[in-house]
Amino acid sequence: MKDNMLPVSFCAYCGAPLCGRSDKKYCNSYCKNHYHNKMVTTHQYGKKLLKSLDCNYSILSSLVKLGISSIPIQEIQELGFKPGSCTEVIFKASTIRYRCYDIEYGVSSGRMYGIKLTSLAQAQP
């Protein structure tokens, strides 16, 4: 590389080559706005997902403490449980098990069953 050539940098949103200031990050205001809007949307989605996982874990944890291993899905949803929010889906033979952090459960015929605390060390393959 010659001494008089400046290193080329690229727009953080669209990848177009940048010219101008050496600390420039975006080629125009459109790219700057869309990049920041994408970051905000991603952050908001992450916060909603974590809130949903925390709520599910709290409900499942309460059931485990009470010794309840089976409950109708409608009943657990009335407590605020969100069925789509889990940390892992496990395929075992002909069954599907779900995990919310260290609590595992199955779903069948409108019921959650086999709700139990598992070791995270066992959970990792």
N, C-alpha and C positions, 0 to 999 in steps of 0.2 A: 504494500500500500504506500502510495506517495505521501509525503509530508503535507502537501497542500490539499489533500482530499479529506473531507470530514466524514466520520462514520455515519452511515445511513441508519435512521431509526424509522419505525413503522407505527401507524395509527393503532392504538389499543383496541379499537372497535372493528374497523374494516380491513386493517392490514396494509393500507396504502402507504407508500413512502412519504416521509415528512420532510418539508423544507422550512427553513426559518430558524426560530430559536432552538438552541440545543436541548432545552428541557421540554420541548413541545411533546404532548402525548396524543393529540387528536388532530385529524386533518381539517375538521371544521366543527361548527357548533352542533350540527345534526348528529355526528358521531359521538361527540362529548355527551350530549343529552341522552342518547339511546344507551350508551355504555352505563351511565349512572342510573338510568331507569331500570336497566337489567339487573344491576347490582342490588337496588332497593327491593325489587320484586323477588329476587332470589333470597335475600335476607328475610323478607317477610314470610316467604314460604317455609323457610327453615325454622323460624320462630313458631309458626302454626303447627308444624309437624312435631317439634319438640314438646310443645304444650299438649298436643294430643297424646303423644307417647307417655308423658308424665301422668296425665289423667288416667289413661288405661292402666299404667303400672300401679297407680294408687288404688284403683278399684280391684285389680287382680290381687294385689298384696293384702288388701282387707279380706278378700275371700279366703285366701290361703290361711291367714291368721285365725279366721273363724272356722276353719276346717271344712269349708265348702269346696267340693271338687267338681260339681256339676251344677249348671244353672241355665234356665231358658235364655236364649239370645235376646228376646224381647225385654226380659227383666233386667239384664245387664246393660242393655242400651238405654233403658229408662234411668239407670244410674249415671249415664254420660259416657259409656264405653263406645268407642269408635272402631268397628270391626276392621276397617282398612288400615289401621295404624298398628303395625307390629315391627319388630326389629329383624325378624328372620322367619322364613318359611322353610319347613323341613319336610322333604318327601321321603317317607319310610314305607317300603313295600306298597301296599294299596291305600295307605292313609296319608293325610297331610296334617302336620302339626305346626303350630305357630308359636313364636316366642316373642315376648315383650321383655327385653333385657334378660333376666334370669328366671322368668316364670313361663312355663310351657303349657299349652292347652291344645285341644282338638275341637273341631266343630262338626256336628252331624245332626241332621233332622231337627233343625231349629234349637239346638242345645250346644252349649260349651261344656266339654267334659275333660276329665283328666287334668284339671288345673292343679299344677304343682310347681314348687320351687325346685330349680335345677342348679347344679354347679356350673358356672361359666366355663370352668376348666373342662368339664365333660362336653359342653356345648361346642367347643372348638374342635374341628375334625383333625 
